[in-house]
Amino acid sequence: MKQALTRRIVLSIGFVAVACLAAPPAFAGQDCECVGNGKRVKEGSVVCLQIGSSQRYLARCERNLNNTSWKKITDGCPVSQMSPWTTANSALNQG
């Protein structure tokens, strides 16, 4: 009786070991994406994330272990502004 129980345990351990070795590893695919501001972006992309109505920051889509996540780069987002000189010069050039 004791010998039969030991034999079953050894066989069970063997089957579990074979099943674990035969299973393919779970790796993230090549085309990883993050979701931010309601859009999908490729891994490595940098976007300005809008969190709620007031918080904004610059973030990069990166892979952490086997998942994609946002890595905060800086607080706030860059803003471009037109110079009044550029506007005046373009009006003169068109006119």
N, C-alpha and C positions, 0 to 999 in steps of 0.2 A: 504494500500500500504506500509506504513512505517513498519507495523507489519510483513508483508510478507518478506520484505528485512531483518529485524532483525532475523527472523526465519532462513532464508537462511544462513546468516553469522554464526549463532550459529551452525547450522548443518555442515557447511563447516569446522569450527574449530574443531568440534567433529570428523569428518572423518579424518582430518589431524592428530589429536592426536592419534587416533586408528591406523592409518597407521604407524606412527613413533614408537609406542610402539610394534607393531607386527613385524617390520623389525628386522632381526637378526643383532647383532652388528658386525662390521668389525674388527676382531682381526687378528693379524699376526699369521701365522701357526707355528707349532712346528719346522718344518725343514727350518728355515731361513738361507739364504746364502748371501754372498757378492761376487761380481765379481771383481777380481784384476789380473792384468797381463794376462788377457785373460782366466782365470780359475775361476771356482766357488769353494768357500771354505765355510765350515760350520761356523755358529755363534760361536764365542769364539776362532777361529783359529788366530794364529799370523803369518804374512808373511812379507817379505821384498817387499814393493811396489816400482816399477820402474816407475817414472813419467818423461816422455820425455827421453832424452839421458843422462842426468847428475844427476837428482835428485832421490835419493833413501832414503827411511825411513822405519822403522819397525812400523807396524800397526796391530791392532786387529779388527776383524769383530765384531761389537756390534749392538744392537738394540737401536735406538733412536726414542722414541714415538712408531710409528707403522711401521718403516722402518729400514732396515739395513744400516749401514754406517761404514766407516773406522775411527778408533780413533788412532791418531798418538801417538806412545809410545816414540820413540827416533829418532833423526836425524841419518842418516846413517844406515847401516846394519852390523851385526857381520860378521867377516871374519875369517875363520879358516886357519891356515898355518901349514905345516908340518915342524917339526924341522929337521935340517940336521942330528942330532944324530939318530932320528927315522929311517930315510932313510938308514943310514949306518948300523945300527943294523939289519934292516930287510934284507939287502943284505948279511950280514954275516950269518944270521940264515938260509937263503935259500941255501947258497952255499956250 
